Amino acid sequence: MARNLCLSCQRPVKACICAFFCEINNEIPVLVLQHPSEVKQSKGTVALLQHSLNFCQVIVGENFTEHTGLNEILTQHQVLLLYPGEQAVDVSLVASFFTQKGKIIEKQKPPLLIMLDGTWKKTYRMFMLSKNLHSLSQVCLPDFLANNGQYLIRKVAKNNALSSLEAVCYALALLEGELTENGITKKRAVATKPSINCGRYQPLLDQFSQFNQFQLAFIKASLDENKKAWFCN
């Protein structure tokens, strides 16, 4: 019997995540290159991100070398690839080249932030296969943000790993001058965990926290159901 799906988020009605969407007008558009295995991943955060950001596109695949649409996009934009490779630089160090006082600096080509969505192993494979990504400018988040992950619902390979939603929100907040610590724009990493406010992206991060709790409730209910069935048997 087919399950009733929400027409907006395409999830079962009882697992609908539409309540966690919030409209945000991002200055710098986002392109997510998503591994096929992530498309129907209930714990994934890209759906929440895509339905909340006004300028967010998702392309599904693994090897994008010959992807005509992506290659056309790459020629039309100044691209920053959010990927912690050996050549990556702190995104806060390049922010001033793209925006001033939260407004995009007029240049020949508009900026674009690209994010790879998948497990660490899968995103590495995506990057290695996709030759057209190798020449892009790589950026990474400063430690005070990279270690500020709140992704509670999914087992990850690294401690404090960020979800795709968190990584994109933090990067955009830095690039657009939205991120502050105690009211002061954050310029560098610190050893202690700061109190962070991401400006226009904070409501989405707050919704993400609620999304975590929503998913955890489903996990708990499933475990309770399995435990009940085991005792009954």
N, C-alpha and C positions, 0 to 999 in steps of 0.2 A: 504493500500500500504506500503510495507516494506521500511524502511529508509535505505539510503546508509550509511554503517558504514566504518570507517577507519579500515584497516586491522591490524594496530598496536595497537592503544589504544582502539579499539572497541566502539568508540563513534560516533554519527552522524558526517558526514564529516564537517558540518558547525560548530560543537562544538569540533573538533579535538584538542587534547592537546599535540600532538607530538612536536610542536615547543618549548614546555617548558621543554622537556627532556634534560638532560646533563649528560654525562658519568662521573661517579665518582668511583674511585677504593677504596672502603672502606676497611680498614685493619681488622676491626671487623665485621663479618657477622651479618645480621639482620634477625630476624624472626618475622613477623607480624601475630598475631592471630586476625582475622577479624570477626566481627559479621556479620551474613548473610545479615542483613538489610543494611549494608554499601557497599555491592558489586556493586550495580548499583547506588550508591549515586553520582550524578554529582558533588557535592561540596566536595566530599571526596578527600583526598590527597595521599592515599596509591598508586594509580596507577602511579602518578607522581614520587613517591619515588621508587617504584619497577622498573620502567623503567630507572631510573637514577643511582641507586646503582648497582655496579657489583655483589654484594653478598647480595641479599635480596629475601627472600622467604615468600610467603603468604599462610596461611592455614585458611580456612573459617570454622567457627563452633561456638558453644556456650558452650557446655560441652566437654572439651578435656581430661577428666580423662582416658578414655579408648582408646584414639587416639594412635594407634600403632606407626605411623610414628613420632609423636611428642615425645612419650615416649622414642623412640630409640635415637632421637636427644638429649634429655635431658641427657641421660646416657653418651653421647659422648662429651659433652661440659661443660665448666665452664660458667654457665648461670647467667646473670644479667637480672632481670625482671624490666623494666622501669614502675613502678606502685607506685603511692603515697600513699601506705598503712601505717599503724601505725609502721611497722617495717622498713620502707624505710630509707636509709641513703643517704646523698648527694653524687651524682655520682662522683663529683670531689675528694672526700675523698678516693675513691677506685681506681681511675684512675691509680695510680702508681703501683698497683698490677698487672695490665694488660699490660701496655705499658711503655716504657722508650724512650724518644726522638722520639715519634711517631712510634716506632717499637714494635710489640707484643713480650712480654717476653716469652721465650720458657718454657712451662710447660707440665705436662702430658696431659692435655686436652685443646684444643683451646677455646678461649672465644666466647661467643655468646650473643647478645643483643636481648631480646624479648620485644615486644610492643603489648599491647591490643588496638585494633582499634574499636571504637564505642562511643556512648554517655557515659557520666559519669555513668548513671544508668545501661546501658547495659554492660559496661566493669566491673562494680562491680559484676553484676550477673555472667558474664563469669568467673571472678576470684573465686567467692564463689562456683560455680558449679564444677570448674576444680581443683580437689583435688591435682593433680600432680603439680600444680603451687605453692601450699602453702609453700613448703619447699625451694623454690628458694630464692636467695638473692635479696631483693627488693632495688631499687635505685630510687631517685627522682632528679629533677633538682634544683639547687640553685635558690633562689628567684630572683636574678637579671636576670635570664634567663626565669624562669616560668612566670615572669611579663612582658616579652618582646614579647608577641604574636602579630602577624600581621594578624590573621585570621579574615578577614573582611566579608566573604561571607556567614557565617553560624552562626545562633543564638546558643549561648552556655549558659550553666547554670552558669558559673563563669566569672567574669570580666577577661579580658586578657588571656583567656584560649588558650592553644597552639593547633595547628593542629598536627596530627600524624607526618607529615613531619617535622615540626619545632622541635618537641620533640626529634625525632630520630637524626636529624642533630646536635642539640645542645649536646645531650648525646655522640654521636660519636666524635664530636669535642673535648669534654672534655676528653674522654677516650683515644683518640689518640694524645692529646697534640696539637691540631690544633687551639683551641679557644684562641683568644687574645683580650685584651682591650687596645687600644692605643699602640699596639705593645708589651704588656706584658702579659704573660700567666695568665689567670684569676684563682685565687686559692680560693676566698671566695666571698660571697655575699656582696653587698653594698646597701646602702639606695637609692642612686640616680641611674637613668637609664644610664648605661654605653654605650660607643660606642663599638660595638662588631664586631669582624671579626672572622669567623669560618673557615678560611683557605680553604682547599680543598672543604668544604661544602658550602662556601659562594656563589658560582655561582648558586647552586641549590636553596638556600634561596632567591637569587635575582630573579630567575625564578619563584619562588613561589609568590613573590610580583606581577609579571606580570600576573601570573595565577589568582590571586585575581581580578585584574583589568579586565581581560578577562571575568571572571564569572560575575562580577558586571555589565558589559556591557549587558550580556544576561538578567540579572534580570531587568535592566532598560528597555530594549527593550520589555520584556514581560509585564511589568507594563504599558508601553506606549500603547502597543497593546490592553491590556484589557481596558484601559481608553478610547481609540478610539472606541472600540466596544460598550462600555457602552453609549457613547454619540450618536453613530449611532442608537442605539436601543431606 
